[in-house]
Amino acid sequence: MKNINLILDFAATPHKLPDDVLGHCEHLLADTLAVGAAGAYSPEAQVLLPIIRQWGANDDARILSRDEKLPAASAAFFNGFAIHCLEWDAVHEGAVVHAMSVVSAALLAMSDKMGGSDRQEFLTALAIGVDIASGFGMAATGPMKFFRPATAGLMGASLACARLAGASREEMANIIGLAYSFIGGTMQAHVEASITLPLQIANAAKSAIMAVDLGCGDMNGPHDILDGPFGYGALIEPLDLTEYCTYLGKIWRIAEVSVKPYPSGRASHGALGALAKLYGDGAVNLGNVAGMKLYAPPLIHRLVARPYMDGMRASYARLSLPFLAAMMVRDGYINPAYFDDAGMADDRLAALAKNISVILDDNQDGNALGPQRLLITLKDGSEIAQIIHDNLGSPNAPMSAKQVQEKYDLCRALCPETTLKIFNEPLNYATEKK
């Protein structure tokens, strides 16, 4: 039980975050709230909200973008869904974990449930939760079978919320054990491009709140949750936490998290970023591109190789590189508003998308996002070849201030009725007193 004890010590120890880490926390919180505000107005969220209201009503916690409060667990559920449903949320690429999504959704509800929280304590809890969620993903030694944002994300979110709520280390041991007992969410939803993906993140955020309520209420959970015969490593995915635990508190993993410029699966962003630049330079457009091939590692192929289909759902289109690449060549950006029946049925997009494919390269790393090779064939018979190493929005290829502002402007346009405090004062919004 050495590793789980090290993680609990990390979660319970007082920390003073370095200034650069605080900067990453605030930047990523702003990005997450903006994405969640837009997602709260998505067509799928409008279907979900009446269902959640049936679970009960009180004024525990706000739901993103709306002048409405629900029980904290229900608010965490909705917020988690809203943050991930547009596929626009930040991700730790090495871990393949949308750590900000589950942790932020749960912390927003926990802060409200407490009547508000201290700004520095909120950011510290956020950094710790994202660190642990990312650490579980980084430590995985095989390809995903369970949906890692929901499994690893829940582990981080439960301890982040426990920390914010003032739980003792003894209570934290029970809380993460209870959270582990609630764990769920498989990659089958990704295989089928189902809207269940954000629902799995929503359920993880809700489970984090439940685990804290129970653990602080003297309910005990299992303790040997990593290495036990039915622990995380045996059932969810094998882990080697040695390196991660060695650097606990020395390297803050939130500084490694990437933001997403486009509302689509992160595995699509390498090609989309290359195409956006070529579009901006005038090299490609819908009229001159005949087709494309992306040679990519197994994870890219697994996550976004799905072909264009007539009548596909928005959840499928967001994970279809052929459709996304055709949209980028047409518009120079990806707009969630176009993921409706009319937008996805554009004959010009369909014609090009059917000539775009993702082809497996010889990379044997099941978690690698690169390098990738994009080969574009133009209608005059010439070709454009691009080697892609880093995704736009990653620490190695950060978005410009202009690109960040364009993303926030688009998020605002998608939720015109929301409070501007989400965009202008995100940390105040997250921690303000009830």
Kinemage of the C-alpha trace (Angstrom):
@kinemage 1
@onewidth
@group {chain A} dominant
@subgroup {mainchain}
@vectorlist {calphas} color= white
{ca met a 1} P 0.000 0.000 0.000
{ca lys a 2} L 3.032 2.261 -0.300
{ca asn a 3} L 1.839 4.171 -3.382
{ca ile a 4} L -1.656 4.929 -2.138
{ca asn a 5} L -0.168 6.204 1.120
{ca leu a 6} L 2.188 8.502 -0.793
{ca ile a 7} L -0.750 9.839 -2.813
{ca leu a 8} L -2.814 10.410 0.331
{ca asp a 9} L 0.100 12.205 1.976
{ca phe a 10} L 0.389 14.428 -1.105
{ca ala a 11} L -3.342 15.238 -1.024
{ca ala a 12} L -3.367 16.017 2.714
{ca thr a 13} L -0.079 17.967 3.009
{ca pro a 14} L -0.096 21.791 3.068
{ca his a 15} L 1.196 23.167 -0.239
{ca lys a 16} L 2.200 26.595 -1.465
{ca leu a 17} L 1.890 26.463 -5.227
{ca pro a 18} L 4.637 28.178 -7.247
{ca asp a 19} L 3.498 31.271 -9.118
{ca asp a 20} L 3.800 29.598 -12.529
{ca val a 21} L 1.659 26.683 -11.354
{ca leu a 22} L -0.959 29.104 -10.051
{ca gly a 23} L -0.923 30.716 -13.482
{ca his a 24} L -1.563 27.382 -15.159
{ca cys a 25} L -4.404 26.678 -12.708
{ca glu a 26} L -6.143 29.969 -13.450
{ca his a 27} L -5.641 29.692 -17.213
{ca leu a 28} L -7.003 26.151 -17.330
{ca leu a 29} L -9.916 26.983 -15.043
{ca ala a 30} L -10.864 29.855 -17.357
{ca asp a 31} L -10.663 27.560 -20.371
{ca thr a 32} L -12.737 24.864 -18.656
{ca leu a 33} L -15.482 27.246 -17.544
{ca ala a 34} L -15.710 28.790 -21.012
{ca val a 35} L -16.055 25.362 -22.611
{ca gly a 36} L -18.562 24.264 -19.981
{ca ala a 37} L -20.656 27.392 -20.487
{ca ala a 38} L -20.865 26.653 -24.202
{ca gly a 39} L -21.588 22.978 -23.588
{ca ala a 40} L -24.413 23.836 -21.192
{ca tyr a 41} L -26.320 25.265 -24.175
{ca ser a 42} L -25.659 22.312 -26.477
{ca pro a 43} L -28.678 20.389 -27.815
{ca glu a 44} L -27.595 17.345 -25.797
{ca ala a 45} L -27.512 19.372 -22.568
{ca gln a 46} L -31.064 20.557 -23.201
{ca val a 47} L -32.143 16.912 -23.319
{ca leu a 48} L -30.210 16.049 -20.162
{ca leu a 49} L -31.303 18.876 -17.875
{ca pro a 50} L -34.998 17.908 -17.475
{ca ile a 51} L -33.888 14.380 -16.587
{ca ile a 52} L -31.528 15.609 -13.874
{ca arg a 53} L -34.216 17.862 -12.403
{ca gln a 54} L -36.233 14.736 -11.615
{ca trp a 55} L -33.526 13.623 -9.185
{ca gly a 56} L -34.480 16.320 -6.691
{ca ala a 57} L -34.135 20.045 -6.194
{ca asn a 58} L -32.561 22.295 -3.591
{ca asp a 59} L -30.162 25.226 -3.681
{ca asp a 60} L -26.878 23.414 -2.954
{ca ala a 61} L -24.948 24.279 -6.107
{ca arg a 62} L -25.167 26.170 -9.403
{ca ile a 63} L -25.185 24.544 -12.788
{ca leu a 64} L -22.931 26.136 -15.370
{ca ser a 65} L -24.361 28.974 -17.445
{ca arg a 66} L -27.805 28.853 -15.865
{ca asp a 67} L -29.620 30.702 -13.120
{ca glu a 68} L -30.563 27.449 -11.434
{ca lys a 69} L -29.344 25.397 -8.479
{ca leu a 70} L -29.575 21.691 -7.789
{ca pro a 71} L -28.264 19.249 -5.172
{ca ala a 72} L -24.460 19.318 -5.319
{ca ala a 73} L -24.165 15.814 -6.759
{ca ser a 74} L -26.661 16.651 -9.514
{ca ala a 75} L -24.926 19.949 -10.273
{ca ala a 76} L -21.578 18.151 -10.517
{ca phe a 77} L -23.178 15.675 -12.927
{ca phe a 78} L -24.529 18.394 -15.208
{ca asn a 79} L -21.330 20.433 -15.064
{ca gly a 80} L -19.197 17.427 -15.949
{ca phe a 81} L -21.416 16.694 -18.925
{ca ala a 82} L -21.394 20.312 -20.082
{ca ile a 83} L -17.611 20.586 -19.855
{ca his a 84} L -16.948 17.489 -21.979
{ca cys a 85} L -19.934 17.208 -24.322
{ca leu a 86} L -18.477 19.446 -27.048
{ca glu a 87} L -15.068 17.675 -26.904
{ca trp a 88} L -13.441 21.067 -26.245
{ca asp a 89} L -12.011 20.433 -22.776
{ca ala a 90} L -8.361 20.380 -21.723
{ca val a 91} L -6.416 17.118 -21.684
{ca his a 92} L -3.131 15.759 -20.342
{ca glu a 93} L -1.867 14.158 -23.535
{ca gly a 94} L 0.677 11.845 -21.940
{ca ala a 95} L -1.921 10.536 -19.533
{ca val a 96} L -4.798 10.593 -22.066
{ca val a 97} L -6.948 12.067 -19.294
{ca his a 98} L -9.347 15.033 -19.415
{ca ala a 99} L -8.380 15.712 -15.811
{ca met a 100} L -9.720 19.273 -15.653
{ca ser a 101} L -13.209 18.132 -16.621
{ca val a 102} L -14.057 15.820 -13.731
{ca val a 103} L -12.030 17.683 -11.122
{ca ser a 104} L -13.404 21.142 -12.025
{ca ala a 105} L -17.008 19.955 -12.260
{ca ala a 106} L -16.837 18.340 -8.828
{ca leu a 107} L -14.947 21.221 -7.199
{ca leu a 108} L -17.440 23.811 -8.490
{ca ala a 109} L -20.266 21.905 -6.831
{ca met a 110} L -18.294 21.274 -3.631
{ca ser a 111} L -17.367 24.953 -3.310
{ca asp a 112} L -21.014 25.955 -3.688
{ca lys a 113} L -22.097 23.258 -1.236
{ca met a 114} L -19.709 24.770 1.310
{ca gly a 115} L -21.152 28.247 0.721
{ca gly a 116} L -18.054 29.336 -1.193
{ca ser a 117} L -14.344 28.735 -0.745
{ca asp a 118} L -10.975 30.441 -0.412
{ca arg a 119} L -9.438 31.195 -3.814
{ca gln a 120} L -6.010 29.783 -2.999
{ca glu a 121} L -7.477 26.671 -1.408
{ca phe a 122} L -9.622 26.101 -4.482
{ca leu a 123} L -6.624 26.383 -6.824
{ca thr a 124} L -4.531 24.099 -4.620
{ca ala a 125} L -7.285 21.481 -4.579
{ca leu a 126} L -7.594 21.829 -8.350
{ca ala a 127} L -3.843 21.339 -8.861
{ca ile a 128} L -3.789 18.298 -6.576
{ca gly a 129} L -6.815 16.680 -8.217
{ca val a 130} L -5.497 17.217 -11.741
{ca asp a 131} L -2.089 15.913 -10.647
{ca ile a 132} L -3.495 12.668 -9.263
{ca ala a 133} L -5.826 12.094 -12.207
{ca ser a 134} L -2.961 12.701 -14.622
{ca gly a 135} L -0.637 10.520 -12.575
{ca phe a 136} L -2.952 7.519 -12.825
{ca gly a 137} L -3.052 7.937 -16.590
{ca met a 138} L 0.709 8.421 -16.907
{ca ala a 139} L 1.294 5.292 -14.850
{ca ala a 140} L -0.896 3.085 -17.062
{ca thr a 141} L 1.146 0.469 -18.868
{ca gly a 142} L -1.381 -0.635 -21.473
{ca pro a 143} L -4.039 0.735 -23.821
{ca met a 144} L -7.315 1.942 -22.352
{ca lys a 145} L -10.199 -0.439 -21.786
{ca phe a 146} L -11.996 1.818 -19.349
{ca phe a 147} L -12.561 5.495 -20.227
{ca arg a 148} L -9.592 6.959 -18.382
{ca pro a 149} L -11.033 10.467 -17.811
{ca ala a 150} L -13.808 8.841 -15.786
{ca thr a 151} L -11.625 6.361 -13.878
{ca ala a 152} L -8.408 8.291 -13.238
{ca gly a 153} L -10.445 11.491 -13.225
{ca leu a 154} L -12.606 10.238 -10.380
{ca met a 155} L -9.548 9.331 -8.304
{ca gly a 156} L -8.243 12.880 -8.597
{ca ala a 157} L -11.612 14.573 -8.165
{ca ser a 158} L -12.454 12.688 -4.978
{ca leu a 159} L -9.257 13.809 -3.228
{ca ala a 160} L -9.536 17.348 -4.621
{ca cys a 161} L -13.024 17.687 -3.157
{ca ala a 162} L -11.924 16.038 0.091
{ca arg a 163} L -9.106 18.558 0.335
{ca leu a 164} L -11.406 21.522 -0.303
{ca ala a 165} L -13.939 20.213 2.225
{ca gly a 166} L -11.254 19.983 4.927
{ca ala a 167} L -11.300 16.194 5.240
{ca ser a 168} L -8.638 14.595 7.406
{ca arg a 169} L -6.094 12.195 5.938
{ca glu a 170} L -7.960 9.312 7.586
{ca glu a 171} L -11.175 10.452 5.952
{ca met a 172} L -9.359 10.834 2.618
{ca ala a 173} L -8.349 7.155 2.763
{ca asn a 174} L -12.015 6.212 3.022
{ca ile a 175} L -13.097 8.798 0.425
{ca ile a 176} L -10.796 7.569 -2.345
{ca gly a 177} L -11.726 3.983 -1.454
{ca leu a 178} L -15.408 4.827 -1.787
{ca ala a 179} L -14.728 6.667 -5.036
{ca tyr a 180} L -12.888 3.622 -6.378
{ca ser a 181} L -15.917 1.519 -5.456
{ca phe a 182} L -18.125 3.787 -7.600
{ca ile a 183} L -15.778 3.732 -10.593
{ca gly a 184} L -17.052 3.036 -14.092
{ca gly a 185} L -17.050 4.040 -17.724
{ca thr a 186} L -15.651 1.886 -20.513
{ca met a 187} L -14.173 2.602 -23.931
{ca gln a 188} L -17.149 0.923 -25.618
{ca ala a 189} L -18.836 4.322 -25.643
{ca his a 190} L -15.879 5.678 -27.612
{ca val a 191} L -15.959 2.795 -30.053
{ca glu a 192} L -19.586 3.650 -30.798
{ca ala a 193} L -19.056 7.449 -30.524
{ca ser a 194} L -21.906 7.588 -28.024
{ca ile a 195} L -23.030 10.598 -25.993
{ca thr a 196} L -22.320 8.274 -23.065
{ca leu a 197} L -18.735 9.612 -23.082
{ca pro a 198} L -19.599 12.919 -21.353
{ca leu a 199} L -22.157 11.078 -19.226
{ca gln a 200} L -19.307 8.949 -17.873
{ca ile a 201} L -17.399 12.100 -16.924
{ca ala a 202} L -20.595 13.487 -15.384
{ca asn a 203} L -21.053 10.344 -13.309
{ca ala a 204} L -17.449 10.532 -12.094
{ca ala a 205} L -17.951 14.132 -10.918
{ca lys a 206} L -21.137 13.143 -9.124
{ca ser a 207} L -19.416 10.135 -7.543
{ca ala a 208} L -16.655 12.369 -6.162
{ca ile a 209} L -19.247 14.447 -4.293
{ca met a 210} L -20.972 11.322 -3.000
{ca ala a 211} L -17.675 9.815 -1.832
{ca val a 212} L -16.813 12.941 0.176
{ca asp a 213} L -20.258 13.105 1.761
{ca leu a 214} L -20.029 9.453 2.767
{ca gly a 215} L -16.395 9.462 3.840
{ca cys a 216} L -16.839 12.563 5.986
{ca gly a 217} L -19.972 10.970 7.391
{ca asp a 218} L -18.036 8.047 8.900
{ca met a 219} L -18.667 5.526 6.106
{ca asn a 220} L -15.552 3.483 5.421
{ca gly a 221} L -14.203 2.468 2.047
{ca pro a 222} L -11.633 -0.144 1.002
{ca his a 223} L -8.040 0.989 1.482
{ca asp a 224} L -5.809 -1.263 -0.643
{ca ile a 225} L -7.358 0.100 -3.811
{ca leu a 226} L -4.279 0.133 -6.040
{ca asp a 227} L -2.506 -3.154 -5.411
{ca gly a 228} L -5.194 -5.283 -3.778
{ca pro a 229} L -6.428 -8.436 -5.539
{ca phe a 230} L -9.410 -6.479 -6.848
{ca gly a 231} L -7.742 -3.082 -6.917
{ca tyr a 232} L -7.339 -0.562 -9.714
{ca gly a 233} L -4.227 -2.224 -11.102
{ca ala a 234} L -5.888 -5.622 -11.323
{ca leu a 235} L -9.278 -4.605 -12.674
{ca ile a 236} L -9.122 -1.203 -14.391
{ca glu a 237} L -5.649 -1.182 -15.969
{ca pro a 238} L -2.137 -2.148 -14.861
{ca leu a 239} L -0.150 0.659 -13.268
{ca asp a 240} L 3.473 1.448 -12.557
{ca leu a 241} L 3.321 4.423 -10.215
{ca thr a 242} L 7.001 4.400 -9.263
{ca glu a 243} L 8.096 7.385 -11.338
{ca tyr a 244} L 4.952 9.423 -10.703
{ca cys a 245} L 5.170 8.985 -6.937
{ca thr a 246} L 8.879 9.837 -6.961
{ca tyr a 247} L 8.087 13.342 -8.228
{ca leu a 248} L 4.900 14.018 -6.255
{ca gly a 249} L 4.828 17.667 -5.304
{ca lys a 250} L 8.063 18.343 -7.200
{ca ile a 251} L 6.591 18.370 -10.704
{ca trp a 252} L 3.055 19.768 -10.909
{ca arg a 253} L 1.293 17.910 -13.679
{ca ile a 254} L -1.274 20.640 -14.252
{ca ala a 255} L 1.521 22.531 -16.019
{ca glu a 256} L 1.618 19.697 -18.579
{ca val a 257} L -2.079 19.918 -19.502
{ca ser a 258} L -2.998 20.960 -23.051
{ca val a 259} L -5.965 23.110 -24.020
{ca lys a 260} L -7.974 22.289 -27.118
{ca pro a 261} L -8.371 24.924 -29.830
{ca tyr a 262} L -11.017 22.871 -31.614
{ca pro a 263} L -14.238 21.220 -30.319
{ca ser a 264} L -13.260 17.723 -31.379
{ca gly a 265} L -11.367 14.691 -30.120
{ca arg a 266} L -7.794 15.631 -29.209
{ca ala a 267} L -6.502 12.928 -31.529
{ca ser a 268} L -7.783 15.050 -34.443
{ca his a 269} L -5.913 18.204 -33.457
{ca gly a 270} L -2.552 17.467 -35.042
{ca ala a 271} L -4.061 17.270 -38.520
{ca leu a 272} L -6.542 20.083 -37.866
{ca gly a 273} L -3.811 22.429 -36.674
{ca ala a 274} L -1.734 21.745 -39.777
{ca leu a 275} L -4.761 22.306 -42.010
{ca ala a 276} L -5.705 25.535 -40.219
{ca lys a 277} L -2.279 26.980 -40.963
{ca leu a 278} L -2.394 25.849 -44.592
{ca tyr a 279} L -5.886 27.350 -44.932
{ca gly a 280} L -4.697 30.627 -43.431
{ca asp a 281} L -1.766 30.680 -45.852
{ca gly a 282} L -4.130 30.150 -48.791
{ca ala a 283} L -2.609 26.763 -49.680
{ca val a 284} L -5.785 24.678 -49.209
{ca asn a 285} L -9.501 25.252 -49.576
{ca leu a 286} L -12.604 23.246 -50.314
{ca gly a 287} L -12.203 23.859 -54.022
{ca asn a 288} L -8.631 22.667 -54.493
{ca val a 289} L -8.304 19.623 -52.178
{ca ala a 290} L -9.016 16.225 -53.716
{ca gly a 291} L -8.239 14.053 -50.691
{ca met a 292} L -5.966 13.373 -47.709
{ca lys a 293} L -4.226 10.572 -45.902
{ca leu a 294} L -3.043 10.818 -42.312
{ca tyr a 295} L -0.410 8.274 -41.303
{ca ala a 296} L -0.663 8.056 -37.533
{ca pro a 297} L -0.002 5.932 -34.404
{ca pro a 298} L -2.549 3.379 -33.143
{ca leu a 299} L -4.201 5.749 -30.657
{ca ile a 300} L -5.009 8.304 -33.369
{ca his a 301} L -6.404 5.589 -35.609
{ca arg a 302} L -8.399 4.103 -32.775
{ca leu a 303} L -9.940 7.383 -31.672
{ca val a 304} L -10.683 9.408 -34.824
{ca ala a 305} L -10.333 7.230 -37.927
{ca arg a 306} L -14.084 6.659 -38.173
{ca pro a 307} L -15.368 7.487 -41.688
{ca tyr a 308} L -17.960 10.071 -42.652
{ca met a 309} L -21.483 8.616 -42.481
{ca asp a 310} L -24.772 9.968 -43.740
{ca gly a 311} L -27.076 10.732 -40.810
{ca met a 312} L -24.314 10.579 -38.195
{ca arg a 313} L -24.867 12.096 -34.769
{ca ala a 314} L -22.886 15.074 -33.493
{ca ser a 315} L -21.081 12.829 -30.981
{ca tyr a 316} L -19.844 10.741 -33.930
{ca ala a 317} L -18.888 13.743 -36.072
{ca arg a 318} L -16.727 15.227 -33.303
{ca leu a 319} L -14.606 12.069 -33.441
{ca ser a 320} L -14.466 11.676 -37.238
{ca leu a 321} L -11.265 13.149 -38.655
{ca pro a 322} L -12.506 12.869 -42.271
{ca phe a 323} L -15.494 15.108 -41.476
{ca leu a 324} L -13.491 17.470 -39.256
{ca ala a 325} L -10.698 17.859 -41.811
{ca ala a 326} L -13.215 18.655 -44.552
{ca met a 327} L -14.854 21.261 -42.295
{ca met a 328} L -11.457 22.825 -41.561
{ca val a 329} L -10.620 23.044 -45.258
{ca arg a 330} L -13.995 24.703 -45.887
{ca asp a 331} L -14.045 27.195 -42.985
{ca gly a 332} L -10.583 27.439 -41.436
{ca tyr a 333} L -12.015 26.609 -37.994
{ca ile a 334} L -14.436 24.183 -36.301
{ca asn a 335} L -17.740 25.592 -35.025
{ca pro a 336} L -19.888 23.417 -32.709
{ca ala a 337} L -22.993 25.133 -34.088
{ca tyr a 338} L -22.425 23.349 -37.394
{ca phe a 339} L -22.738 19.904 -35.838
{ca asp a 340} L -26.438 19.818 -36.627
{ca asp a 341} L -28.276 17.847 -39.296
{ca ala a 342} L -27.878 20.565 -41.916
{ca gly a 343} L -24.218 21.189 -41.184
{ca met a 344} L -23.295 17.525 -41.301
{ca ala a 345} L -25.267 16.893 -44.492
{ca asp a 346} L -23.358 19.443 -46.620
{ca asp a 347} L -22.752 17.608 -49.902
{ca arg a 348} L -19.412 19.368 -50.432
{ca leu a 349} L -18.119 18.230 -47.043
{ca ala a 350} L -19.379 14.710 -47.627
{ca ala a 351} L -17.668 14.486 -51.016
{ca leu a 352} L -14.281 15.487 -49.596
{ca ala a 353} L -14.657 13.564 -46.330
{ca lys a 354} L -15.142 10.334 -48.253
{ca asn a 355} L -11.654 10.848 -49.715
{ca ile a 356} L -9.928 11.369 -46.351
{ca ser a 357} L -8.533 8.440 -44.382
{ca val a 358} L -6.391 7.648 -41.351
{ca ile a 359} L -3.784 4.950 -41.908
{ca leu a 360} L -1.848 3.103 -39.204
{ca asp a 361} L 1.892 3.760 -39.190
{ca asp a 362} L 4.512 1.486 -37.601
{ca asn a 363} L 4.507 3.199 -34.171
{ca gln a 364} L 4.014 0.522 -31.507
{ca asp a 365} L 3.268 2.918 -28.613
{ca gly a 366} L -0.390 2.462 -27.698
{ca asn a 367} L -0.584 5.888 -26.031
{ca ala a 368} L 1.376 8.019 -28.543
{ca leu a 369} L -0.227 11.005 -30.276
{ca gly a 370} L 2.685 11.529 -32.672
{ca pro a 371} L 4.531 11.929 -34.802
{ca gln a 372} L 2.006 11.962 -37.646
{ca arg a 373} L 2.392 12.484 -41.396
{ca leu a 374} L -0.311 14.313 -43.356
{ca leu a 375} L -0.385 13.898 -47.125
{ca ile a 376} L -2.782 16.207 -49.005
{ca thr a 377} L -3.557 15.592 -52.671
{ca leu a 378} L -4.709 18.630 -54.611
{ca lys a 379} L -7.001 18.539 -57.618
{ca asp a 380} L -4.167 19.572 -59.935
{ca gly a 381} L -2.314 16.382 -58.960
{ca ser a 382} L 0.281 18.035 -56.715
{ca glu a 383} L 0.776 17.043 -53.080
{ca ile a 384} L 1.465 18.772 -49.777
{ca ala a 385} L 3.218 16.739 -47.072
{ca gln a 386} L 3.380 17.755 -43.423
{ca ile a 387} L 5.081 16.095 -40.433
{ca ile a 388} L 3.198 16.774 -37.206
{ca his a 389} L 4.976 16.532 -33.863
{ca asp a 390} L 3.015 18.685 -31.423
{ca asn a 391} L -0.666 19.516 -31.147
{ca leu a 392} L -1.652 23.179 -30.986
{ca gly a 393} L -2.535 24.054 -27.395
{ca ser a 394} L 0.074 21.741 -25.865
{ca pro a 395} L 2.866 23.115 -23.648
{ca asn a 396} L 5.258 22.736 -26.605
{ca ala a 397} L 2.898 24.524 -29.012
{ca pro a 398} L 0.807 26.975 -26.967
{ca met a 399} L -2.073 28.886 -28.488
{ca ser a 400} L -1.443 32.562 -29.139
{ca ala a 401} L -3.360 35.205 -27.197
{ca lys a 402} L -5.380 35.838 -30.366
{ca gln a 403} L -6.261 32.152 -30.709
{ca val a 404} L -7.307 31.936 -27.053
{ca gln a 405} L -9.516 35.008 -27.454
{ca glu a 406} L -11.102 33.576 -30.599
{ca lys a 407} L -11.962 30.404 -28.711
{ca tyr a 408} L -13.517 32.356 -25.824
{ca asp a 409} L -15.443 34.571 -28.235
{ca leu a 410} L -16.920 31.510 -29.916
{ca cys a 411} L -17.814 29.998 -26.529
{ca arg a 412} L -19.583 33.238 -25.585
{ca ala a 413} L -21.485 33.285 -28.847
{ca leu a 414} L -22.794 29.793 -28.095
{ca cys a 415} L -24.191 30.805 -24.679
{ca pro a 416} L -25.418 34.400 -24.994
{ca glu a 417} L -27.570 34.266 -21.874
{ca thr a 418} L -24.864 33.146 -19.451
{ca thr a 419} L -23.280 35.355 -16.801
{ca leu a 420} L -20.196 37.109 -18.129
{ca lys a 421} L -18.462 36.449 -14.803
{ca ile a 422} L -17.702 32.949 -16.096
{ca phe a 423} L -15.547 34.565 -18.792
{ca asn a 424} L -14.357 37.743 -17.078
{ca glu a 425} L -13.814 36.514 -13.502
{ca pro a 426} L -13.599 32.701 -13.653
{ca leu a 427} L -11.903 32.193 -10.289
{ca asn a 428} L -14.362 34.530 -8.562
{ca tyr a 429} L -17.199 32.662 -10.220
{ca ala a 430} L -15.857 29.323 -8.963
{ca thr a 431} L -15.319 30.399 -5.360
{ca glu a 432} L -17.819 33.177 -4.631
{ca lys a 433} L -19.917 33.021 -1.484
{ca lys a 434} L -23.532 31.931 -1.764
